[in-house]
Amino acid sequence: MLRILILLLVLLAVALTTWQERYLSTRWQAPLYVAIYPIAADESPATQAYVAALDAEAFKSIDRFFAREAARYHLATDEPIRTRLRRRWSLSSIKPS
């Protein structure tokens, strides 16, 4: 009986956390953080150079697009998302060994 109660409490905690995340993410009261992880899918020098040259400024158009759409739909925030550029990866560095 105790084991069933504990499992029900865990299920309740998971359900409430899921509901809260969905509720907060669709209310647009605070920005959603979007992490961008550039991955070089091949070992060509052109791809490696392109990925290495990417900076946060390359993705500011995404922020501007969502800000424009937020104003169009009268959302409560003027900054619905914030993009962040994270660590660059090459496919060879993430392949299983």
N, C-alpha and C positions, 0 to 999 in steps of 0.2 A: 504494500500500500504506500509506504514511504517513497519507494522508487518511482511509482507512478506520479505521485505528487511532485517530486523533484523534476521529472521529465515534463510535466505540465507547466511548471514554473519556467523552465528553460524555453519551452515553446512559446509561452506568453511573452517572455522577454524578447525573443527573436521577432515575434509578430509586432510588438509595440515599436521596436527599433526600426523595422522595415516600414511601418506605417509613418513613423515620424520623419524618416528620411524622405519618403515620397511626398509627404505633406509639405515639408519645408522646401524641397526642391521645386515644387510647382507653384509656390506662392510668390516667388521672385522678390522676396523682401531683402535678401542678401545675395551677393554675387555667388555664382557657382564657379568653382576653380577648375580650370581645364588644363591638365598637364600634357604637354606635347613632347614626345620622345622620338626624335628623328632616328630612323634605323637605316643604315646603308645595307641594302639587300644583296649587293654584290661587292666584289673586291676591286672593281674598276677604279682607277685613279680619278676619273671624272666624278663618279658618285661620291667617293670619299671626300673630294674637294668641295662638292656642293653641300654635303651634310656638315662639313667642318665650317663652311662659311655662313651657315644659318645663324641668325641672331633673333632676339625677341622682337625686334622691329619688323621682321618679316611676317609676323603673325598679328600685328596690330590691326590689320584690316578686318580680322575676325571680330575683335572687340568692337570696332566701329560699326560693323554690320549689325551685331546684336544690340548695340546701344540705339542705333537708328530704328530697329524693329521694336525695341522696348518703347520708344517714344510713340511710334505709330500705333501700338496697341495699348497705350496709356498704362504701362506697368508702373508699379510703385517705386522702382529703382531706375536710375539712369545708367547704371553699370551692371547689366544682368550677368555677364561672365567676365572672368579674368583669366587670360591665357598665360601660361608660364612655360618657358622652354626649359626642359630638363636635360639630363645627361644624354649625350649622343652615343649610339650603339652601332656597331657593325655586326652583320649577321654571323660572322665567324666567332665573335666574342660571346654570343648567346646560344650557340649550338651545343646540344648535349655532348659530353665527351664519351 
